Amino acid sequence: MKIDILAIGVHPDDVELSCSGTILHHIEQGKTVGLLDLTRGELGTRGTAEIRDVEAANAAKLMGARFRINLGLEDGFFTYNKVDMLKVIQVIRKYQPEIVLTNALDDRHPDHGRSAKFTADACFYSGLIKAETLDENGNPQPRWRPKAVYHYIQDRNLKPDFVVDITPFFEKKIELILTFRSQFFNPNDKEYENELQSPISGKDFLDFLKAKGRSFGRSIGVEYAEGFNVSRTPGVKDLFDLI
């Protein structure tokens, strides 16, 4: 199954929080999207890995993703190593995405920046003929390198290299985020005040996301947008591709 976009997150909910509006926009255009989580988020302050497995599956279904894969790497302590990178390369070669969306280049959570380099490097090595991988049937996989890797912006207010208008999809983005009920504030949860809190579980976190979306949108004259960074200078066919 070849797809157009592969969205990678080191934790379940990274994609929903940071680039799901962009994904919804492209799905409406007929593009195909797959999701890849590197870890199960087992170090998360709230909930459990098992709960997040269910939440992630529900979010993928609601989003309209073609698949969601979890590599089960160790949350917080995954390392830059050949064995784990080949696992990412196997997914890239199997689904042959044109574009990869992945974690922020720099962020409050150290996993995000490490994942950004790890996954971007995997995209590069996936194009090398001598970096050999096998498919599920034991056959050699053909090499494949995505045309572009874009890093979505997460907690830190990084200056975007470009932004995507997500105004028509913002409400559904919030719905996708709230699919991860164990991670975020729930006014109907009577046990909420007794649970451990995290930087994303406060009552004001969704207000922060809305403000960030508005800030990105303001730069192009729309209500809401999502921001992205690039490591390689992107090109356009003509000036009218830019707004």
N, C-alpha and C positions, 0 to 999 in steps of 0.2 A: 504494500500500500504506500504509494508515494504521497507526500503531503506538501503543502505550500509553506507552512510555518511550524517550527518546533519551538515551543516555549518551555524553557528550563528554569527551575527554581531549586535552590538548595533545600528549602523547606516547603512542605505543603502550605499553601496560602500566599507564598511570595508572588506567584503569577497573578492571582486574583487581586491582591492588594495593589499591584504596581502597573500591570499592563493588560488587564482583562477588558477594559474599554476598547483598546486597540484591537484586541483579538475579536471581540464581538463585531466591531466595525468590518473587519475583513471576512469574518464568517458570513455576514449579511451580503457581502459582495460575491460570495460563492467560493471563497478560499477555504482550503482544508487545514485544520490545525490539530496538532498532537501536543500532549503535555508530558514532561519528564521531571520528576522530583528526585533529587539525589538522596535525600534522607527522609525518614518518617517524622522528623521533628520531635524526637523523643525527649530532648532536653527542654522543651517548652515548659514555661512555668505552670500553665494551666492545661488540664486535660491529659490524655494519654496518647501514645502512638496509635493504639487500636481505635480510639475515637477519631483521631485525625485521618486514619485510613478511610473510615466511612464518610467523613465530611468531604474529603478530597474526591472520592468517587461521586458523591452527590453533586459537587460543584462542577465536575467535568461533564456530567450528564446535562445539567442545567445550562452550561455554557454552549454545548453542542460540539465539544471536542471529539475527534475520532477515537482517541485512546488516551489513557493516562497510565504511565509506567512509573514505578518507584524502584530505584536501584538498591535501597536499603543500606546506603553507606552510613558511617557512624556520625550522628549529629554532633557538631562541635569539634570533632577530632578526626574528620576525614583528612587524608593527606594527598599530596601530589605524588601519585605513584602510577606505574605502568598498568598494573592489573585493573585498577578502578577507571583509569582513563580509557582503557580498551572497552570497558563496559559502555561508556558514553559513546565511543566511536561506533560500536556495534549498532546502537540505536540510530545514530545519524546515518549510517550506511544503509540500514534496513529501510528507513522511511524517506531518505533523500530530500530533506527540506531545502527549499530555496533560501529561506531566511531563518535564522535562529535568534530568539529573544532570550536574554539571560540576565543574571543578577547585576546589581550596581557595581561600578568600578571601585567605589569606596563607600563605606556605610558604617553606621553605628555598630551593627552586628558583624563581628569579624568573619563569620562564615560567608557573608555576601561577597565581600571583595575577593576572598580566596576562591569562591565558586566562579566569579567572573573570569578570572585568569584560567582556572582549570577547564571550564567549558569552552572558552574561546580557543584555548590551545588544542582541545580535543577536536574542534572544528577544523583547525589547520592540519593536524596530524591525520585526520580522516581522509585528507586528499593525497596522502603519500602512499604510493603503491607498495612500498616495502613495510609499511605498518600493517601487518597482516591480522585479520580477524576472521572468524568463522560464524556462519549463521546457525540457527537452531538445529539445522540438519547436518551440521559439520562441513558445509561447503564454504569455500573462500568467498568473502564478500568483495564486490567491486568497490574501488575507492570512490569517495564522494566528498566534495567540499561545498558547503553552503555559499551562496553568492554574497551574503552579508550577515554580520553578527551585530546586533544592537543591544545595548545594555540599558534596561529600564532603570529609572531613578526610584529609590526606595525611601528610607527615612531622612537621610540628609538632603539638604536643599542644594543639590548640585546644579550648576548651570547647564541646561540641556543644549545639545547640539541641534536637535529638532524636536518638535512636538506634534502630536496627532490629535485632531479634533475628535473628542468622544462625547460631545454634548448629547446626542440622541441615545446614548448607551449608558449614561452615568447612573441612572437609577437601577438598571440591571447589574451594573458593576457592584453597587452597594448590596444588592440582593445576593450576588455571588460571594462577596466577602462575608456576609452574615451566615452563609452556609456553614462556615467554620464557627459554630456557636460556642464551642468550648473556649475559644480564644478571645472573644469580644464581649463587651458589655451587653447584658440582656436585662432590661428593666423588669421583665416578668419572672426573673429567676430569684426566688426568695432567699436562696443560699448564696447569692452573689457576694454579699458583703463579708461572708465568712471564708471566702476562697482567696487563695493567693492572687495578688495583682501583678500585672506586667505593664510595660510601657504602652502596649496596644490594647489593654483591657479597660482603660478608663472611659468615663462617660463622654469625654471630650474628643476621643480619638477620631470618630467619624467626622466631627467638625474640622479636625486637622486635615483629613483627607479631602474634604470638600474645598477647604481653603487652598490646599496645594493644587487641586484640579483647576480652581478658578485662576490661580496665579499663572499656571502654565497657559490656560486659555486666553488670558488677557493679552499675552504677547502676540497672538494672532487674531484677536478680535472675536473670540468665541467664548461660550460660557464655561466649558470644561475641556481640558486637554490632559494628555499624559506626556511626560518628557523622557527622552532617550539620549544616551551618549554613544559615541562611536570611537573606536580605536583607529580605524582606517577612514580616510577622507571619502565620503560618499560622492557619487556623481549623479547628475541628472541629464536627461536627453535634451531638454530645453528649459529656458527660464520659466516657462509657464507651469512647470511641475512644482514650483515654489509659490507659497502664498505669504 
